[in-house]
C-alpha cells in the first residue's frame, strides 16, 4: 500500500473529496480514489437510496455498457456488509474475478459496489480500507436520501420518464426471449425432446429475470406505510424520551406502499412540525399521525398550545410540500391549540411525453445515425464493430420504437431531429 494511506491527513482529504462530490459524480470520484488503492478496469454500483437511478457504472465501456441490474442483484446477494470480498461472478455478461463491496449503514437501504480489478488477488490491507471508505460513502448517501432538498425532489419527478423507458426496454428483452422460444420450437434441427427442454429452460430463466426486476424495482422505489412511520418513530425516539411534553405518535391504519420520495418527505414534514410545536413553550400535549386518504397521504400534527400566532409551517417545509404538489390545511383556535395537516399526493406528476429519440438506447442511436447517413447494415456493422445480425436486430427495434415502417422514414426523422453523425458520436 502507498505510504500516504498511513497518514491520517491524507485519508481525511480523501473522505472530504468523496463527501463533497455532487451525487451524479460520486461513483466517478470514488472510482478515482479507489484506483490508487485497487487499480481496476471498471466499477458498477447499485444503491437502495436513489430511486431515480439505482444502477450506475464507470470505466471501460466494453464492460459497463452491458452491465445489468440483475447481475448486480445476484452479486449483492453474495456480499457481506462491511467487508470486501474477492469473488468469481458475471458482470457485463462475462465471468470475471471481481471485488465486491457491500454496505448496510444504520440509515438508508445500503448499497453494493462491484469492481473489476487489474490484479486478480488484491492485497488484504487495501481491500479492508476500500470496504471502510465505501461504508462511509454509503452512510452519507443514506443520510442525504432521508432528507432530500426541494431541488432533488423536483428532479425525482422526472424519473418517471426514465422508468417508462426502462420498462419499454424490459418488454423488448422479453419479446426477444419469446421470439427465441418460437425459433427453438420451430427448428427442424432439434429433436422434439431437446427442443422442449431448451424452451422450458429459456422460459424459466426469463420468468425468474422478470420477477427479479419487479421485486427490485418495488424494493428500491417504495416503502410500506407502517415501515416508513416506524422509521420516523425511531428518529424521534430520543426526543420523545427526554421532553416533558406528552408526545403521541399514532401508527397509520393500513399498510399501502408509498413512493420512496413521498416517504422521505412525509418524515421530513412530520419531524419539522413536531419540532416546531415543541419549540412553543406552552405546548403540553402533541399528537402526530399519518392517514392514507385515497390518492393522498394526510400528515397531521395537533398541539394544545394556546398561543397560535406562531403556528405557521416553516418555509423550507412548504417548499418540500409544494414541490410534490401538496398543500397545507391549518386549523388554529386561540386558547385551544393548532392542527396542521400536510396533504401530500401519493402519485407523481404525469411525466413529459418522450421525444422520439429519447426512446432509443445509446447503441440504437448510433445505428440510427448510420441509417440517416444512407449506410447499409454491413457498413454500419463495420463502423460500430458489430455483427451484421446484431445491426439487423437494432434496426428492427428502432423501427418499432419510432413507430415507423421503413428505414427511409427513420432516416428522415433522425435528420429532422438533427441526430449527430455516428463518427462524431463515437469520437
C-alpha positions as CSV (number, residue, x, y, z in Angstrom):
1,X,0.0,0.0,0.0
2,X,1.2,3.5,-0.8
3,X,2.7,5.0,2.4
4,X,0.4,8.1,2.1
5,X,-2.5,6.0,3.2
6,X,-0.8,5.7,6.6
7,X,-1.1,9.5,7.0
8,X,-4.4,10.5,8.7
9,X,-4.4,13.8,6.9
10,X,-4.3,12.1,3.5
11,X,-7.2,9.7,4.5
12,X,-9.3,12.7,5.7
13,X,-8.6,14.5,2.5
14,X,-9.9,11.5,0.5
15,X,-13.0,11.3,2.7
16,X,-13.6,15.1,2.2
17,X,-13.3,14.8,-1.6
18,X,-15.8,11.9,-1.6
19,X,-18.4,13.5,0.6
20,X,-18.1,16.8,-1.3
21,X,-18.8,15.3,-4.7
22,X,-22.2,16.0,-6.3
23,X,-24.4,12.9,-6.3
24,X,-24.1,12.3,-10.1
25,X,-20.3,12.2,-9.8
26,X,-20.0,10.2,-6.6
27,X,-19.2,6.9,-8.3
28,X,-16.6,8.5,-10.6
29,X,-14.9,10.2,-7.7
30,X,-14.9,7.0,-5.6
31,X,-13.5,5.0,-8.5
32,X,-10.7,7.6,-9.0
33,X,-9.8,7.4,-5.3
34,X,-10.1,3.6,-5.2
35,X,-7.9,3.3,-8.2
36,X,-4.9,4.5,-6.1
37,X,-5.6,1.5,-3.7
38,X,-7.0,-1.1,-6.1
39,X,-6.3,-0.4,-9.8
40,X,-9.3,-1.5,-11.8
41,X,-10.9,-1.5,-15.3
42,X,-14.5,-0.7,-14.3
43,X,-16.9,-0.4,-11.4
44,X,-20.7,-0.7,-11.1
45,X,-22.9,0.2,-8.1
46,X,-26.5,-0.4,-7.1
47,X,-28.0,1.7,-4.4
48,X,-31.2,1.4,-2.4
49,X,-31.2,5.2,-1.7
50,X,-31.5,6.5,-5.2
51,X,-35.0,5.8,-6.8
52,X,-34.1,7.8,-9.9
53,X,-31.0,5.9,-10.9
54,X,-30.1,3.0,-8.6
55,X,-27.6,1.4,-11.1
56,X,-24.5,3.4,-12.1
57,X,-21.3,2.4,-13.9
58,X,-17.9,3.9,-14.7
59,X,-14.8,2.7,-16.5
60,X,-14.2,0.5,-19.6
61,X,-17.3,0.7,-21.8
62,X,-16.6,-2.7,-23.2
63,X,-17.7,-3.9,-19.7
64,X,-20.0,-1.2,-18.4
65,X,-22.3,-0.9,-21.4
66,X,-23.6,-4.4,-20.9
67,X,-23.9,-4.4,-17.1
68,X,-27.5,-5.2,-15.8
69,X,-29.2,-4.6,-12.5
70,X,-30.0,-8.4,-12.4
71,X,-26.2,-9.1,-12.4
72,X,-25.7,-6.5,-9.6
73,X,-28.5,-8.0,-7.5
74,X,-27.1,-11.6,-7.8
75,X,-23.7,-10.3,-6.7
76,X,-25.3,-8.2,-3.9
77,X,-26.9,-11.3,-2.5
78,X,-23.4,-12.8,-2.1
79,X,-22.0,-9.7,-0.3
80,X,-21.2,-9.3,3.4
81,X,-21.9,-5.7,4.7
82,X,-18.7,-4.0,5.8
83,X,-16.4,-6.5,4.1
84,X,-14.5,-6.6,0.8
85,X,-14.8,-10.0,-0.9
86,X,-12.9,-11.3,-3.9
87,X,-15.3,-13.5,-5.9
88,X,-15.8,-15.0,-9.3
89,X,-19.1,-13.7,-10.9
90,X,-20.8,-12.5,-14.0
91,X,-20.6,-8.8,-14.8
92,X,-21.4,-7.4,-18.2
93,X,-22.4,-10.9,-19.4
94,X,-18.9,-12.3,-18.7
95,X,-17.5,-14.4,-15.9
96,X,-14.8,-12.4,-14.2
97,X,-12.7,-12.1,-11.0
98,X,-14.5,-9.3,-9.0
99,X,-14.1,-7.3,-5.8
100,X,-17.4,-7.0,-4.0
101,X,-18.0,-4.2,-1.5
102,X,-21.3,-4.2,0.3
103,X,-22.6,-1.8,3.0
104,X,-25.7,-1.6,5.1
105,X,-25.3,1.6,7.2
106,X,-27.7,2.5,10.1
107,X,-29.6,4.9,7.8
108,X,-30.8,4.2,4.3
109,X,-31.1,0.9,2.4
110,X,-27.5,0.2,1.7
111,X,-25.5,-0.3,-1.5
112,X,-23.2,-2.6,-3.3
113,X,-20.1,-1.8,-5.4
114,X,-18.6,-4.3,-7.9
115,X,-15.1,-3.7,-9.2
116,X,-13.2,-5.4,-12.0
117,X,-9.6,-5.3,-10.6
118,X,-6.4,-5.3,-12.7
119,X,-4.8,-7.6,-10.1
120,X,-7.0,-10.7,-9.6
121,X,-5.7,-11.0,-6.0
122,X,-5.7,-7.5,-4.4
123,X,-3.8,-7.2,-1.1
124,X,-6.0,-7.7,2.0
125,X,-5.0,-4.3,3.6
126,X,-6.2,-2.5,0.5
127,X,-9.4,-4.4,0.5
128,X,-10.2,-3.6,4.1
129,X,-9.5,0.1,3.6
130,X,-11.7,0.1,0.5
131,X,-14.5,-1.5,2.4
132,X,-14.3,1.2,5.1
133,X,-14.3,4.0,2.6
134,X,-17.3,2.5,0.8
135,X,-19.2,2.3,4.2
136,X,-18.5,5.9,4.9
137,X,-19.8,6.9,1.4
138,X,-22.9,4.7,1.7
139,X,-23.7,6.2,5.1
140,X,-23.6,9.7,3.7
141,X,-25.8,8.6,0.7
142,X,-28.4,7.2,3.1
143,X,-28.4,10.4,5.1
144,X,-28.9,12.5,2.0
145,X,-31.8,10.3,0.9
146,X,-33.5,10.7,4.3
147,X,-33.9,14.5,3.9
148,X,-33.7,15.5,0.2
149,X,-33.9,19.1,-0.7
150,X,-36.7,20.6,-3.0
151,X,-34.3,20.6,-6.0
152,X,-33.8,16.8,-5.5
153,X,-37.5,16.2,-5.1
154,X,-38.3,18.1,-8.3
155,X,-35.7,16.2,-10.3
156,X,-37.0,12.9,-8.9
157,X,-40.4,13.6,-10.6
158,X,-38.6,13.3,-13.9
159,X,-37.5,9.8,-13.1
160,X,-40.9,8.6,-14.2
161,X,-39.7,9.1,-17.8
162,X,-36.6,7.1,-17.3
163,X,-38.6,4.3,-15.7
164,X,-41.0,4.3,-18.6
165,X,-38.1,3.8,-21.0
166,X,-36.6,1.0,-18.8
167,X,-40.0,-0.8,-18.8
168,X,-40.1,-0.5,-22.6
169,X,-36.6,-2.0,-22.9
170,X,-37.5,-4.8,-20.5
171,X,-40.6,-5.6,-22.6
172,X,-38.5,-5.7,-25.7
173,X,-36.0,-8.0,-24.0
174,X,-38.7,-10.5,-23.2
175,X,-40.1,-10.1,-26.6
176,X,-36.8,-11.3,-27.9
177,X,-36.9,-14.2,-25.5
178,X,-40.3,-15.2,-26.8
179,X,-39.0,-15.0,-30.4
180,X,-36.2,-17.2,-29.4
181,X,-38.6,-19.7,-27.9
182,X,-40.6,-19.8,-31.1
183,X,-37.4,-20.3,-33.1
184,X,-36.4,-23.2,-30.9
185,X,-39.8,-24.9,-31.1
186,X,-40.0,-24.5,-34.9
187,X,-36.4,-25.6,-35.5
188,X,-36.1,-28.7,-37.7
189,X,-32.6,-29.3,-36.5
190,X,-33.6,-30.2,-32.9
191,X,-35.3,-33.4,-31.7
192,X,-38.7,-32.8,-30.1
193,X,-37.5,-33.6,-26.6
194,X,-34.4,-31.4,-26.9
195,X,-36.4,-28.5,-28.3
196,X,-38.9,-28.8,-25.4
197,X,-36.2,-29.0,-22.8
198,X,-34.4,-25.9,-24.3
199,X,-37.6,-24.0,-24.5
200,X,-38.5,-24.7,-20.9
201,X,-35.1,-23.6,-19.7
202,X,-35.3,-20.4,-21.7
203,X,-38.8,-19.6,-20.3
204,X,-37.8,-20.4,-16.7
205,X,-34.8,-18.1,-16.9
206,X,-36.9,-15.3,-18.5
207,X,-39.6,-15.6,-15.8
208,X,-37.1,-15.5,-13.0
209,X,-35.4,-12.5,-14.5
210,X,-38.7,-10.7,-14.8
211,X,-39.7,-11.4,-11.2
212,X,-36.3,-10.2,-10.0
213,X,-36.7,-6.9,-11.9
214,X,-40.2,-6.3,-10.5
215,X,-39.1,-7.2,-6.9
216,X,-36.0,-4.9,-7.1
217,X,-38.0,-2.0,-8.6
218,X,-40.5,-2.2,-5.8
219,X,-37.8,-2.6,-3.1
220,X,-35.8,0.4,-4.4
221,X,-38.7,2.7,-5.1
222,X,-41.4,2.1,-2.4
223,X,-41.8,1.8,1.4
224,X,-44.7,0.3,3.2
225,X,-46.5,3.0,5.3
226,X,-46.0,1.1,8.6
227,X,-42.3,0.7,7.9
228,X,-41.9,4.3,6.9
229,X,-43.7,5.5,10.1
230,X,-41.7,3.1,12.2
231,X,-38.5,4.7,11.0
232,X,-39.9,8.1,11.9
233,X,-40.6,6.9,15.4
234,X,-37.1,5.6,15.7
235,X,-35.7,9.0,14.5
236,X,-37.9,10.8,17.1
237,X,-37.3,8.3,20.0
238,X,-34.6,10.2,21.9
239,X,-36.6,13.5,21.5
240,X,-39.8,11.9,22.8
241,X,-37.9,10.2,25.7
242,X,-36.4,13.4,27.0
243,X,-39.1,16.0,26.5
244,X,-41.6,16.9,29.2
245,X,-44.3,17.3,26.5
246,X,-46.7,14.3,26.2
247,X,-46.0,13.2,22.6
248,X,-48.3,10.6,21.0
249,X,-47.1,9.1,17.6
250,X,-50.1,7.2,16.2
251,X,-49.4,4.3,13.9
252,X,-51.1,4.6,10.5
253,X,-54.0,2.5,9.6
254,X,-53.5,0.1,6.7
255,X,-50.2,-0.6,5.0
256,X,-50.2,0.7,1.5
257,X,-46.9,1.3,-0.3
258,X,-45.5,4.8,-0.5
259,X,-43.2,6.0,-3.2
260,X,-39.8,6.4,-1.6
261,X,-39.7,10.2,-2.2
262,X,-43.1,10.5,-0.6
263,X,-42.0,8.5,2.4
264,X,-38.8,10.6,2.8
265,X,-40.8,13.9,2.5
266,X,-43.5,12.7,4.9
267,X,-40.9,12.0,7.6
268,X,-39.3,15.4,7.0
269,X,-42.6,17.2,7.3
270,X,-43.6,15.4,10.4
271,X,-40.3,16.0,12.1
272,X,-40.4,19.7,11.2
273,X,-44.0,20.1,12.5
274,X,-43.3,18.2,15.7
275,X,-40.1,20.2,16.4
276,X,-41.9,23.5,15.8
277,X,-44.7,22.6,18.2
278,X,-42.3,21.5,20.9
279,X,-40.5,24.8,20.4
280,X,-43.6,26.7,21.6
281,X,-43.1,26.8,25.4
282,X,-46.8,26.5,26.3
283,X,-47.2,23.1,24.5
284,X,-48.0,20.3,26.9
285,X,-49.5,17.7,24.6
286,X,-48.8,16.8,21.0
287,X,-50.2,14.2,18.6
288,X,-48.8,13.2,15.2
289,X,-50.5,10.8,12.8
290,X,-50.5,9.7,9.1
291,X,-53.6,8.6,7.2
292,X,-53.8,7.4,3.6
293,X,-56.9,9.1,2.2
294,X,-57.5,7.8,-1.3
295,X,-54.8,9.4,-3.6
296,X,-53.2,11.4,-0.8
297,X,-51.3,11.0,2.5
298,X,-52.6,13.3,5.2
299,X,-49.9,14.1,7.8
300,X,-51.5,15.7,10.9
301,X,-49.7,17.2,13.9
302,X,-52.0,18.6,16.6
303,X,-50.9,20.5,19.8
304,X,-52.6,22.2,22.7
305,X,-50.5,25.4,22.7
306,X,-53.0,28.3,23.3
307,X,-50.7,30.8,21.5
308,X,-51.4,30.1,17.8
309,X,-49.8,33.2,16.2
310,X,-46.5,31.3,15.6
311,X,-48.2,28.2,14.3
312,X,-47.1,28.7,10.7
313,X,-45.2,25.9,8.8
314,X,-41.6,26.8,8.1
315,X,-40.7,28.0,4.6
316,X,-38.4,25.0,4.0
317,X,-41.2,22.6,4.8
318,X,-43.6,24.4,2.5
319,X,-41.1,24.2,-0.4
320,X,-40.8,20.4,0.1
321,X,-44.6,20.0,0.2
322,X,-45.4,22.2,-2.8
323,X,-42.7,20.7,-4.9
324,X,-44.6,17.4,-4.8
325,X,-48.0,19.1,-5.5
326,X,-49.1,19.2,-1.8
327,X,-50.7,21.9,0.3
328,X,-51.4,22.8,4.0
329,X,-54.6,22.7,5.9
330,X,-54.3,24.8,9.2
331,X,-56.9,24.9,11.9
332,X,-55.7,27.3,14.7
333,X,-58.0,28.3,17.5
334,X,-56.6,30.8,20.1
335,X,-56.7,29.3,23.6
336,X,-57.3,25.7,22.3
337,X,-54.4,24.8,20.0
338,X,-53.4,24.2,16.4
339,X,-54.0,21.3,14.0
340,X,-51.7,21.4,10.9
341,X,-52.2,18.9,8.1
342,X,-49.9,18.4,5.2
343,X,-51.8,16.9,2.2
344,X,-49.3,15.0,0.1
345,X,-50.3,13.4,-3.2
346,X,-49.1,9.8,-3.5
347,X,-48.7,9.8,-7.2
348,X,-46.1,11.8,-9.2
349,X,-47.0,14.3,-11.8
350,X,-47.5,12.9,-15.3
351,X,-44.1,12.6,-16.9
352,X,-43.5,14.6,-20.0
353,X,-44.1,12.7,-23.2
354,X,-40.9,11.1,-24.5
355,X,-39.3,12.7,-27.6
356,X,-39.0,10.1,-30.3
357,X,-35.2,9.8,-30.0
358,X,-35.5,9.5,-26.2
359,X,-37.0,6.1,-26.7
360,X,-33.7,4.8,-28.1
361,X,-30.7,3.5,-26.1
362,X,-27.2,4.7,-27.0
363,X,-26.4,1.8,-29.3
364,X,-29.7,2.2,-31.2
365,X,-28.9,5.9,-31.6
366,X,-25.6,5.0,-33.2
367,X,-27.3,2.6,-35.6
368,X,-29.9,5.2,-36.5
369,X,-27.1,7.7,-37.2
370,X,-25.7,5.2,-39.7
371,X,-29.1,4.8,-41.3
372,X,-29.5,8.5,-41.6
373,X,-26.2,8.7,-43.5
374,X,-27.5,6.2,-46.0
375,X,-25.3,3.3,-44.8
376,X,-26.3,-0.3,-45.2
377,X,-26.3,-2.8,-42.4
378,X,-22.9,-4.2,-43.3
379,X,-21.3,-0.7,-43.4
380,X,-22.9,0.2,-40.0
381,X,-21.7,-3.1,-38.6
382,X,-18.1,-2.4,-39.7
383,X,-18.2,1.1,-38.4
384,X,-19.5,0.1,-35.0
385,X,-17.6,-3.2,-34.9
386,X,-20.8,-5.3,-34.5
387,X,-22.1,-8.3,-36.4
388,X,-24.5,-7.7,-39.2
389,X,-27.1,-9.8,-37.4
390,X,-26.8,-7.5,-34.4
391,X,-27.3,-4.4,-36.5
392,X,-30.5,-6.0,-38.1
393,X,-31.8,-6.6,-34.5
394,X,-31.2,-3.0,-33.6
395,X,-32.8,-1.7,-36.8
396,X,-36.0,-3.7,-36.1
397,X,-36.1,-2.3,-32.6
398,X,-35.6,1.3,-33.9
399,X,-38.5,1.0,-36.3
400,X,-40.7,-0.3,-33.5
401,X,-39.7,2.4,-31.0
402,X,-40.0,5.2,-33.5
403,X,-43.3,3.8,-34.9
404,X,-42.2,4.0,-38.5
405,X,-42.4,1.3,-41.2
406,X,-39.1,1.8,-43.1
407,X,-35.5,2.8,-42.9
408,X,-36.3,5.9,-45.0
409,X,-38.9,7.1,-42.5
410,X,-36.4,6.5,-39.6
411,X,-33.7,8.4,-41.5
412,X,-36.0,11.3,-42.2
413,X,-37.0,11.5,-38.6
414,X,-33.3,11.5,-37.5
415,X,-32.5,14.3,-39.9
416,X,-35.4,16.4,-38.7
417,X,-34.3,16.0,-35.1
418,X,-30.6,16.7,-36.1
419,X,-29.2,13.4,-34.8
420,X,-25.4,13.6,-34.7
421,X,-23.4,11.6,-37.2
422,X,-22.2,8.2,-35.9
423,X,-18.5,9.1,-36.4
424,X,-18.9,12.2,-34.3
425,X,-20.8,10.3,-31.6
426,X,-18.2,7.6,-31.3
427,X,-15.4,10.2,-31.1
